[in-house]
Amino acid sequence: MANFAKPNAPRFSVEVYQNEFLPEGGRDVHAIVTVTATGGAAATRTAVADGTAAVVLMVDCSGSMEYPPEKMRGAREATAAAIDTLRDGTAFAVIAGTHVAKEVYPGQGRLAVADATTRDRAKEALRGLSSGGGTAIGTWLRLADGLLRGSSAAIRHGILLTDGRNEHEEPAVLRATLDACAGRFTCDARGVGTDWDVKEVTGIAHALLGSADIVADPAHLAEDFTRMMENVMGKEVADVALRLWTPVGVEIQYVKQVAPSLLDLTDRRTEAGPRAGDYPTGSWGDESREYHVCVRVPTATVGQEMLAARTTLVLPGAAGEPATVLAQGLVRAVWTDDLAASTAINAQVAHYTGQAELAEAIQQGLEARKMGDVGGATAKLGRAVQLASSSGNADTARLLSKVVDVVDAVAGTVRLKAKVADADEMTLDTRSTQTVRVKKT
């Protein structure tokens, strides 16, 4: 992409954390791959001014947004705050979403270019937003996709707000829309209030490599939208991929993002040459993310060693052009008869394995609670409390304490609360995949 070629674009680095030692006959190799982009913040204003960023805001205007009226008012104010955060040169549009999608600004199937005049006109157009009709989120995303495809911007992003379930569209239609949009733009999704479906909203964000969250109180929407837009304005390189090459005989078990949140990328592989595949990571600014790679190697005897995988961060080239290599790291396998060496678990691998188990325990515990399975819910949420405590995940521990009474965090002994606010339960569910980084010594 053009913006990467600039001298002050971000510099990428890759670090691999693993225990490369396997016992004789051992086959599974685990590694945490830390990718860091630094030094590009100074380029952000120039990149945006060059027209390399485009954003579409999708605002739920269905009938339920008027109950209570604070939701619709909060949505208008939040969208206006996001528009104010746009930097000059950013292409943008606003969509009103019901059972159909309508262009609010600028209209006529195009994007506006942010400056003082267009920001004022967009905010004026927001005053005409009113609620009425149903909810068909796929139509919103398809319109956003069409608008963004008409832009030459490298950074293509959507922000979606909803307060309800996708009741006026078949789930298969939304799924097909997400599959079609994946790789074309990223999207952050927010649920306001407590009448929306967590799996639906998080599914949208995960499919489009964005974030998902709850804004239970509409009064906090403007703050959240401003923060989201600031994050978008900080992106400088788009369509970065994690390329995994493996030797003959090595099988990839999975590739997962594990920080700052959990996201399974295994099924998103696209072939990139002999024994190589690309896994999408989306757009980057100055930030760091971590990925858990697991490969299965052929059996070998003590004393043998091999390259188990090569991880390369790449920027795909245009049609017919080679990819640009941004950074690279190696995953190794060494067979040993030293029991202490082969049974040691790398601290980073152990930490993120625990974070994945924490998310699963929360989701299973909340599901058991909904089904009336008190014993199952208590066991799973107790295990979640234990894992949150041992990993230092204070935010998740705080959210868990609103759903259970913690008797002994270390032992994972809890009691289910008799009454739990819907907002507290949904917040815990929505944020269950957010992780904390390992404490490196």
DAZIKA-V868293 format. One record per residue. N is the residue number from 1. NEAR is the number of other C-alpha atoms within 8 Angstrom. Layout:
n=N near=NEAR
n=N near=NEAR
This chain:
n=1 near=9
n=2 near=5
n=3 near=11
n=4 near=9
n=5 near=7
n=6 near=7
n=7 near=4
n=8 near=8
n=9 near=14
n=10 near=14
n=11 near=9
n=12 near=10
n=13 near=10
n=14 near=12
n=15 near=8
n=16 near=11
n=17 near=11
n=18 near=11
n=19 near=10
n=20 near=9
n=21 near=10
n=22 near=15
n=23 near=13
n=24 near=11
n=25 near=8
n=26 near=9
n=27 near=9
n=28 near=8
n=29 near=12
n=30 near=11
n=31 near=13
n=32 near=13
n=33 near=13
n=34 near=12
n=35 near=11
n=36 near=11
n=37 near=14
n=38 near=11
n=39 near=10
n=40 near=14
n=41 near=11
n=42 near=7
n=43 near=10
n=44 near=12
n=45 near=8
n=46 near=7
n=47 near=12
n=48 near=14
n=49 near=11
n=50 near=7
n=51 near=12
n=52 near=13
n=53 near=14
n=54 near=15
n=55 near=13
n=56 near=14
n=57 near=12
n=58 near=14
n=59 near=13
n=60 near=13
n=61 near=15
n=62 near=13
n=63 near=10
n=64 near=10
n=65 near=13
n=66 near=10
n=67 near=8
n=68 near=6
n=69 near=8
n=70 near=10
n=71 near=13
n=72 near=12
n=73 near=8
n=74 near=13
n=75 near=12
n=76 near=11
n=77 near=10
n=78 near=14
n=79 near=13
n=80 near=12
n=81 near=12
n=82 near=13
n=83 near=10
n=84 near=7
n=85 near=9
n=86 near=11
n=87 near=11
n=88 near=10
n=89 near=11
n=90 near=15
n=91 near=14
n=92 near=12
n=93 near=15
n=94 near=13
n=95 near=15
n=96 near=14
n=97 near=17
n=98 near=14
n=99 near=13
n=100 near=9
n=101 near=11
n=102 near=7
n=103 near=12
n=104 near=11
n=105 near=10
n=106 near=11
n=107 near=9
n=108 near=5
n=109 near=6
n=110 near=9
n=111 near=12
n=112 near=10
n=113 near=10
n=114 near=14
n=115 near=9
n=116 near=7
n=117 near=7
n=118 near=10
n=119 near=11
n=120 near=8
n=121 near=8
n=122 near=13
n=123 near=10
n=124 near=8
n=125 near=10
n=126 near=11
n=127 near=7
n=128 near=6
n=129 near=9
n=130 near=6
n=131 near=11
n=132 near=9
n=133 near=9
n=134 near=10
n=135 near=16
n=136 near=14
n=137 near=12
n=138 near=11
n=139 near=11
n=140 near=14
n=141 near=11
n=142 near=10
n=143 near=9
n=144 near=12
n=145 near=11
n=146 near=8
n=147 near=12
n=148 near=13
n=149 near=8
n=150 near=7
n=151 near=9
n=152 near=7
n=153 near=10
n=154 near=11
n=155 near=13
n=156 near=12
n=157 near=12
n=158 near=13
n=159 near=12
n=160 near=12
n=161 near=11
n=162 near=11
n=163 near=13
n=164 near=10
n=165 near=9
n=166 near=10
n=167 near=8
n=168 near=8
n=169 near=12
n=170 near=7
n=171 near=7
n=172 near=6
n=173 near=9
n=174 near=11
n=175 near=8
n=176 near=8
n=177 near=11
n=178 near=13
n=179 near=8
n=180 near=6
n=181 near=12
n=182 near=10
n=183 near=9
n=184 near=8
n=185 near=13
n=186 near=14
n=187 near=14
n=188 near=14
n=189 near=16
n=190 near=13
n=191 near=16
n=192 near=15
n=193 near=13
n=194 near=10
n=195 near=7
n=196 near=12
n=197 near=8
n=198 near=10
n=199 near=6
n=200 near=9
n=201 near=13
n=202 near=13
n=203 near=8
n=204 near=11
n=205 near=14
n=206 near=11
n=207 near=10
n=208 near=14
n=209 near=11
n=210 near=11
n=211 near=10
n=212 near=13
n=213 near=11
n=214 near=11
n=215 near=12
n=216 near=9
n=217 near=8
n=218 near=12
n=219 near=7
n=220 near=9
n=221 near=14
n=222 near=15
n=223 near=9
n=224 near=10
n=225 near=12
n=226 near=12
n=227 near=8
n=228 near=10
n=229 near=11
n=230 near=10
n=231 near=8
n=232 near=8
n=233 near=11
n=234 near=10
n=235 near=13
n=236 near=16
n=237 near=15
n=238 near=11
n=239 near=11
n=240 near=14
n=241 near=13
n=242 near=12
n=243 near=13
n=244 near=12
n=245 near=10
n=246 near=12
n=247 near=9
n=248 near=5
n=249 near=6
n=250 near=11
n=251 near=8
n=252 near=9
n=253 near=8
n=254 near=11
n=255 near=13
n=256 near=12
n=257 near=14
n=258 near=15
n=259 near=12
n=260 near=11
n=261 near=9
n=262 near=12
n=263 near=8
n=264 near=9
n=265 near=12
n=266 near=9
n=267 near=5
n=268 near=7
n=269 near=10
n=270 near=7
n=271 near=7
n=272 near=9
n=273 near=6
n=274 near=4
n=275 near=9
n=276 near=11
n=277 near=12
n=278 near=12
n=279 near=14
n=280 near=12
n=281 near=9
n=282 near=11
n=283 near=12
n=284 near=11
n=285 near=13
n=286 near=13
n=287 near=8
n=288 near=8
n=289 near=11
n=290 near=12
n=291 near=12
n=292 near=15
n=293 near=12
n=294 near=12
n=295 near=14
n=296 near=11
n=297 near=11
n=298 near=7
n=299 near=8
n=300 near=9
n=301 near=8
n=302 near=10
n=303 near=7
n=304 near=8
n=305 near=8
n=306 near=7
n=307 near=10
n=308 near=14
n=309 near=12
n=310 near=12
n=311 near=12
n=312 near=12
n=313 near=13
n=314 near=13
n=315 near=12
n=316 near=10
n=317 near=10
n=318 near=6
n=319 near=4
n=320 near=5
n=321 near=6
n=322 near=7
n=323 near=8
n=324 near=8
n=325 near=9
n=326 near=11
n=327 near=10
n=328 near=11
n=329 near=11
n=330 near=10
n=331 near=13
n=332 near=10
n=333 near=12
n=334 near=12
n=335 near=16
n=336 near=13
n=337 near=8
n=338 near=7
n=339 near=8
n=340 near=6
n=341 near=9
n=342 near=13
n=343 near=8
n=344 near=7
n=345 near=7
n=346 near=9
n=347 near=7
n=348 near=10
n=349 near=14
n=350 near=9
n=351 near=10
n=352 near=11
n=353 near=8
n=354 near=10
n=355 near=13
n=356 near=11
n=357 near=9
n=358 near=13
n=359 near=11
n=360 near=8
n=361 near=12
n=362 near=14
n=363 near=10
n=364 near=10
n=365 near=14
n=366 near=12
n=367 near=9
n=368 near=12
n=369 near=11
n=370 near=7
n=371 near=6
n=372 near=6
n=373 near=9
n=374 near=9
n=375 near=6
n=376 near=10
n=377 near=15
n=378 near=12
n=379 near=9
n=380 near=12
n=381 near=15
n=382 near=12
n=383 near=11
n=384 near=14
n=385 near=14
n=386 near=12
n=387 near=11
n=388 near=13
n=389 near=12
n=390 near=8
n=391 near=11
n=392 near=7
n=393 near=11
n=394 near=8
n=395 near=6
n=396 near=11
n=397 near=11
n=398 near=8
n=399 near=11
n=400 near=11
n=401 near=9
n=402 near=11
n=403 near=11
n=404 near=11
n=405 near=10
n=406 near=11
n=407 near=8
n=408 near=8
n=409 near=12
n=410 near=9
n=411 near=6
n=412 near=13
n=413 near=10
n=414 near=13
n=415 near=9
n=416 near=10
n=417 near=9
n=418 near=4
n=419 near=4
n=420 near=9
n=421 near=6
n=422 near=7
n=423 near=9
n=424 near=11
n=425 near=12
n=426 near=11
n=427 near=11
n=428 near=12
n=429 near=11
n=430 near=12
n=431 near=10
n=432 near=12
n=433 near=9
n=434 near=9
n=435 near=12
n=436 near=10
n=437 near=6
n=438 near=9
n=439 near=4
n=440 near=3
n=441 near=2
